[in-house]
Amino acid sequence: MGFEPADRLAKDRESVRKRFWVKFKRVVTKLPFAEDLLAAYYCAFDKHTPRHVQATLLGALAYFILPFDFIPDMLPVLGFTDDAAVLATAIRLVAAHITPEHRDAARAALKRGAGEAEIS
């Protein structure tokens, strides 16, 4: 079983960027993996990140923002387990590219209330 809708969405970086923040702000309080998700976001949109790493992370982010997935996000406790599994797999594949700066930006965004801050 493939992730065709996520693959298509991942190719549209601007759509991922905009839709990510809409969903993230709506569900951040329910995400035990919010910091990892934000670090992956900052790495994916960092112009210094290699393209293949960006593609991997954009695929995981696209899966997170899709309005449908294997386990509906509205289910308590279980709702984000599939999103977390996809993200964890992507992070394991590209962990060396998620820098302390990406993690610092994620923590700072969470402290500010998850407002968007760019890494250039």
C-alpha positions as a printed Julia matrix, in Angstrom:
120×3 Matrix{Float64}:
  0.0    0.0    0.0
  1.55   3.32  -1.08
  1.22   6.88   0.09
  0.24   8.32  -3.31
 -1.68  11.38  -2.02
  1.2   12.25   0.33
  3.71  11.77  -2.49
  1.77  14.16  -4.74
  1.35  16.73  -1.97
  5.04  16.54  -1.01
  5.96  17.8   -4.49
  4.15  21.09  -3.78
  6.43  22.66  -1.13
  4.34  25.83  -0.68
  1.16  23.84  -0.13
  2.93  21.69   2.47
  4.3   24.83   4.17
  0.9   26.54   4.42
 -1.17  23.49   5.28
  1.38  22.29   7.84
  0.97  25.39  10.02
 -2.82  25.32   9.81
 -2.99  21.72  11.05
 -0.08  22.02  13.49
 -1.61  24.99  15.31
 -4.92  23.13  15.52
 -3.48  19.92  17.02
 -0.21  20.9   18.73
 -1.56  20.3   22.24
 -2.39  16.69  21.3
  1.04  15.87  19.8
  3.57  14.18  22.06
  6.03  14.4   19.13
  5.53  18.13  18.37
  9.19  19.04  18.81
 10.37  16.28  16.46
  7.72  17.26  13.93
  8.84  20.9   14.0
 12.53  19.96  13.78
 11.7   17.86  10.7
  9.77  20.8    9.24
 12.67  23.19   9.75
 15.12  20.7    8.26
 12.86  20.08   5.24
 12.65  23.79   4.47
 16.29  24.61   5.23
 18.01  25.6    1.97
 21.18  23.86   3.2
 19.46  20.48   3.57
 20.22  18.09   0.68
 17.33  17.57  -1.75
 16.92  13.86  -1.02
 16.57  14.63   2.7
 14.07  17.39   1.96
 12.05  14.95  -0.18
 11.99  12.34   2.6
 10.86  14.85   5.23
  8.35  16.56   2.92
  6.74  13.16   2.36
  6.37  12.63   6.12
  5.05  16.19   6.6
  2.6   15.72   3.73
  1.29  12.55   5.37
  0.78  14.5    8.61
 -1.3   17.21   6.92
 -3.48  14.94   4.79
 -7.12  15.19   5.87
 -7.39  11.39   5.87
 -4.99   8.67   6.91
 -4.98   5.13   8.25
 -6.03   6.12  11.76
 -8.25   9.24  11.95
 -6.52  12.01  13.92
 -9.66  12.75  15.89
 -9.46   9.45  17.81
 -8.08  10.03  21.3
 -4.64   8.51  21.94
 -4.51   6.46  18.71
 -5.26   9.28  16.29
 -1.68  10.36  15.64
  0.1    7.01  15.98
  0.35   6.49  12.23
  1.61  10.07  11.75
  4.19   9.49  14.49
  5.32   6.21  12.89
  5.76   7.81   9.46
  7.64  10.73  10.99
  9.85   8.5   13.16
 10.8    6.41  10.13
 11.66   9.51   8.09
 13.69  10.98  10.95
 15.62   7.73  11.39
 16.5    7.8    7.69
 17.82  11.37   7.75
 18.7   11.96  11.43
 22.21  13.19  10.66
 20.73  16.13   8.74
 18.46  17.38  11.54
 20.81  19.84  13.19
 20.88  21.38  16.65
 19.7   24.6   14.95
 16.58  22.81  13.64
 15.88  21.46  17.13
 16.5   24.88  18.71
 14.07  26.47  16.23
 11.47  23.81  17.09
 11.81  24.45  20.84
 11.66  28.21  20.3
  8.51  27.9   18.17
  6.83  25.78  20.84
  7.74  28.32  23.52
  6.27  31.11  21.39
  3.07  29.14  20.93
  4.06  27.36  17.71
  4.38  30.47  15.58
  6.3   29.99  12.38
  9.98  30.95  12.38
 12.1   30.38   9.32
 15.61  29.05   9.06
 17.52  30.45   6.12
